[in-house]
Amino acid sequence: MPKTPMKTLLAILLLLCVVGSDLAAYGMFQVTSNVVHVDMQFTITLSSSVRNGEVSLTARVRINSNSVGDGIDIAFFYSLNGGEWTHFATQKTNRGGIARTTYTITAIGSYEFKAAVSST
């Protein structure tokens, strides 16, 4: 086995230490960074019932599969005969992440309803 000069071994060892410390510093930067990517996705399940010309709507709001709790504004909309969406109510969620409202039918036709987290 050929002998490697001591000066070369020290240079290689020093290079490994420098590279190793750079990698550790980079890892430390990632751990202590205050930049965080957050992917928040609201899911609203809307259910309804109709009685005497009134539609009762219940929106269950979840974020990343967890209830949102109270205080989130939920906007309710209707569309008549496939027309434009019209806002008719905004309600806050309760502790269970549920917002409720009613809509009184004012015209004969086909109604669709939706709910969305309000940006205001």
C-alpha positions as CSV (number, residue, x, y, z in Angstrom):
1,M,0.0,0.0,0.0
2,P,1.5,3.3,-1.0
3,K,2.1,5.9,1.7
4,T,0.2,9.2,1.5
5,P,2.1,12.2,2.7
6,M,0.9,13.6,6.0
7,K,0.4,17.1,4.5
8,T,-2.2,15.6,1.9
9,L,-4.1,13.8,4.7
10,L,-4.3,16.9,6.8
11,A,-5.6,18.9,3.7
12,I,-8.3,16.2,3.1
13,L,-9.3,16.1,6.7
14,L,-9.5,19.9,6.8
15,L,-11.6,19.9,3.7
16,L,-14.0,17.4,5.2
17,C,-14.3,19.5,8.3
18,V,-15.1,22.6,6.3
19,V,-17.6,20.9,4.1
20,G,-19.2,19.2,7.1
21,S,-19.6,22.5,9.0
22,D,-21.1,24.2,6.0
23,L,-23.7,21.4,5.8
24,A,-24.5,21.7,9.5
25,A,-24.8,25.5,9.2
26,Y,-27.2,25.1,6.3
27,G,-29.3,22.6,8.3
28,M,-29.4,25.0,11.2
29,F,-30.6,27.8,8.9
30,Q,-33.5,25.6,7.8
31,V,-34.5,24.7,11.4
32,T,-34.4,28.3,12.7
33,S,-36.0,29.9,9.7
34,N,-39.2,31.8,10.3
35,V,-40.5,31.1,6.8
36,V,-43.3,28.6,6.9
37,H,-45.5,27.3,4.1
38,V,-49.0,26.8,5.3
39,D,-51.6,25.1,3.1
40,M,-55.1,26.0,4.5
41,Q,-58.1,24.6,2.8
42,F,-61.6,25.3,3.9
43,T,-64.2,22.7,3.3
44,I,-67.9,23.5,3.6
45,T,-70.6,20.9,3.7
46,L,-74.0,22.4,3.1
47,S,-77.2,20.7,4.0
48,S,-80.7,21.9,3.6
49,S,-84.4,21.2,4.5
50,V,-87.5,22.9,3.1
51,R,-90.7,23.6,5.1
52,N,-93.6,25.9,4.3
53,G,-91.6,27.9,1.7
54,E,-88.5,28.3,3.9
55,V,-85.2,26.7,3.2
56,S,-83.1,26.0,6.3
57,L,-79.4,25.9,5.5
58,T,-76.6,24.5,7.7
59,A,-73.0,24.9,6.7
60,R,-70.4,22.8,8.5
61,V,-67.0,24.4,8.1
62,R,-63.7,22.6,8.4
63,I,-60.1,23.6,7.8
64,N,-57.6,20.8,6.9
65,S,-60.2,18.3,8.3
66,N,-60.6,20.1,11.7
67,S,-63.6,22.2,12.8
68,V,-62.9,25.9,12.6
69,G,-64.6,26.8,15.9
70,D,-66.6,30.0,16.4
71,G,-66.4,33.4,14.8
72,I,-65.8,32.6,11.1
73,D,-68.0,34.6,8.7
74,I,-69.9,32.3,6.2
75,A,-71.7,34.0,3.3
76,F,-74.8,32.2,1.8
77,F,-75.8,32.6,-1.8
78,Y,-78.7,31.3,-4.0
79,S,-79.1,31.0,-7.8
80,L,-82.6,30.9,-9.3
81,N,-83.1,28.9,-12.6
82,G,-79.3,28.7,-13.2
83,G,-78.9,32.5,-13.0
84,E,-76.3,34.6,-11.2
85,W,-75.4,33.9,-7.6
86,T,-77.0,36.3,-5.2
87,H,-75.7,36.8,-1.6
88,F,-78.6,36.8,0.9
89,A,-77.0,36.2,4.4
90,T,-73.8,36.1,6.3
91,Q,-73.6,34.2,9.6
92,K,-70.8,33.4,12.0
93,T,-69.9,29.8,12.9
94,N,-70.5,28.5,16.4
95,R,-68.1,26.5,18.6
96,G,-68.7,23.4,16.4
97,G,-67.9,25.3,13.2
98,I,-71.5,25.4,12.1
99,A,-73.4,28.4,10.6
100,R,-77.1,28.4,10.0
101,T,-79.5,30.6,8.1
102,T,-82.9,30.4,6.4
103,Y,-84.1,31.6,3.0
104,T,-87.7,32.3,2.2
105,I,-88.8,31.3,-1.3
106,T,-90.0,34.4,-3.2
107,A,-90.5,33.0,-6.7
108,I,-91.4,29.7,-8.4
109,G,-88.4,28.0,-10.0
110,S,-85.3,25.9,-9.5
111,Y,-83.0,27.0,-6.6
112,E,-79.4,26.2,-5.9
113,F,-77.6,27.3,-2.7
114,K,-73.9,27.6,-1.8
115,A,-71.9,28.8,1.2
116,A,-68.4,30.3,1.3
117,V,-66.0,31.6,3.8
118,S,-66.4,35.4,3.7
119,S,-63.4,37.5,3.0
120,T,-64.8,40.5,4.7
